[in-house]
């Protein structure tokens, strides 16, 4: 992705945030994924054309998944604005998205997500110890060939104002630039990563507070 492509995509996603459905319409799975080749679609208009004959649930599934996929591309691009972060040079390789400090032990798949419904009532405890939430992400969030186990860096968006505000947090690009720069300067092999099924993970929390301010916190990287 070039800087110009990033700027255009980032602006488009901010505009689309208000209309993307909050719910999937169905769990991520190989059967639904095969209905169209989503990864060859680079504009929302083209996505709408290719899903025109599908059920409304399938349309909502692809609308949300496309939005999240493109948001993840922006997250990865912003991380790689930092000198010590590099992208996976093989775009077909699903083992990792970014690498820190030229160290293969610090390769991570970047996953943008939210606090799962069953964990929201205890949000303060989750922030202090997200290990249970991380296990949930690995075990429950996807099925089929996409369910690869690799090191993951979860970008967790949480609004204390309203759940649907997560979409706006995902597109808060200027704030994310600052957060990812801070994270990149702090990460090291000595971080207190969450270990699960031979992987290590961390969480970057991005919050919208009741007073409309934005804040963040890290778990393993202090």
Helices and strands as residue ranges (DSSP letters): H 3-16, H 30-33, G 38-40, H 44-50, H 56-79, E 85-87, E 98-100, G 104-106, E 107-114, G 117-122, H 123-128, H 131-140, G 144-146, E 152-159, G 163-165, H 166-170, H 173-186, E 194-196, E 199-208, E 214-218
